[in-house]
Amino acid sequence: MKQFIYIWLGIILLSVVSCYDDKGNYDYHDINEVTFGDVKTTYNVLLNIDTLKIDALVEMSLGDETDTSRFHYTWIISPQNTSNQKDTISTEPMLKYFISLAPNTYDLYLKIWDQKTDVHWKKKFTVIVGTPYSRGLMLAGEDKNGNVDLQMISMAGVDTVVVRDILQNSGLPALRDPIAFFHTGKQNEEYEQVWVFSETGSYYLNRETLKGSELNLFEDFCMEKYNEPMVPVVMAPEAKSADGSVDGHRVVVCSNGYLFYTGLNFISYGTFSFPLNYLQDDLNKYIPASKYIFYSIQSFDKFIWYSEETDCFYKVTSYLYPYSEKIEPKISDAFAWDQKGIGRKLIYGENTWNEAKAWVSDGNSFALMGDGTNAFIYKFYVKNLEAKNCYQISSNVVADVLSADFYAFSSTRSVLFYVKNNMLYAYNYDIGNERVDVIPLETTDEITMLKFDLTMEPMKDALYIATYNATEGGSLRKYYVGNNPDKVELKSDPKAVWKGLTKVKNMNWRAVL
């Protein structure tokens, strides 16, 4: 028995040794290792404008990565959270794809197949497709024929590009006298529209395509029908931050002076309620509103409006009732809210970040008033209905101020900028320090717009100036107001100069679809 066991163990040992000795009879292959270079994995691109270019910087330990007879490349894209919809957009090692995909966020995969060893590799990218209209500066202007011309300095894609001729195939009729081109902001879906306002008609457009129709009228959002057209010329508030956020309430002034509002309490309807052009004690007396709405930038819980018919300021402090109220005078008021008795009329109005505090950030509003001979600047805090200051403009500049072409109030200094005879002036209205400075510009072209940015860079006092000449077209430049206490100066931003534009009349910021 023992002899049998010894023989059996010997056979096993011989088998093990034989296997060990025979290892040279098998074929062994080194593994082809594929590495991807340090490249971006997220790309923001624009529909019908950008070409997506990706070189994954593929390297292989064995074989030539450019050998397409051995290595098969496939670029596959699909919308996120939609696994059933996949498209092959290229079979080249390096991707070059003109973006024609619908706006969305996509997963993009590069798959490599070694046909010799049947080994596969994969790398994932994220592609965010937007439209050229999702982020940038919206410009309302005039073309060479005097018709309304809309453009956009798009900042949504790889590069900043100017999108032109937006109205050319929009479906709207030819318009004259542009007022504004803007997006109503980051709010609930039923309140997000893109609008073009003009003196000859105002229409809303599709947010993504900016296409519209002659039927896209403000009346679509009114709670009831009226016997006359309701053509909006003013909408407030504007976006209050760079991300496009806007307070829930919204107010519209129409060309006939009718004043409408909508708010969160009517959010399910998506409509504007009855006009607010009446006082509680006389709901039959219609009071037309001017084109200026005064409010605190960070809080639209109330607003002030002015009537050129009555020369009086009115308040709306509750959105529950279809009327406005007179503002109760206070002993501390620096000026009277009712101007009828003193003959002053509103010339210009603006809301600013002036004197905003870090923990309040509401700012002040300004009204430029005149009686034909004298001019005054009213400064007031809408949130508290506080008439804070009244500044009388110096006699040596009052005539120019009263007849100026454009105005803009600084948010950081007691300065009113104005344009007269194509010259830019800065008037310091601080009592006891009144003076005027001539502000030189890089160009002598016609000035067509003067506007402070209140949303992109809040409280940085960025002033945008548009100019125009018939040969080169329009230009837009950004300046910052300096802090030299002895003189008002503008510092230009060399990175914010755009040329070859329309004849710009107004500018608004857009940050969301």
Secondary structure, DSSP 8 states (H G I E B T S, - for coil): -HHHHHHHHHHHHHHHHHHHHGGGGS-------EE--S--SEEEEETTT-EEEE----EESSS-TT-TTTEEEEEEEEETT-TT--EEEE-SSSEEEE--S-SEEEEEEEEEEETTTTEEEEEEEEEEEE-TTSSEEEEEEE-TTSBEEEEEEE-SSSS-EEE--TTTTSS----BSEEEEEE--BS-GGG--EEEEETT--EEE-TTT----TT--GGGGBSS--SS---EEEEE----STT-B--S-EEEEETTS-EEEE-GGGTTTT-B-S---SBTTBTT------S-EEEETTEEEEEEEEETTTTEEEEE--TTSS-BEE----TT-SS-SB-GGGT-EEEEEEE--TT--TTT----EEEEEE-SS-EEEEEEEGGGTEEEEEEE--TTTHHHHHT-SEEEE-SSSSEEEEEETTEEEEEE-STT--EEEEE--S--SEEEEEEEESSSSTTS-EEEEEEEETTTEEEEEEEEE---TTS--EEEEEEEEEEEE-EEEEEEEE---
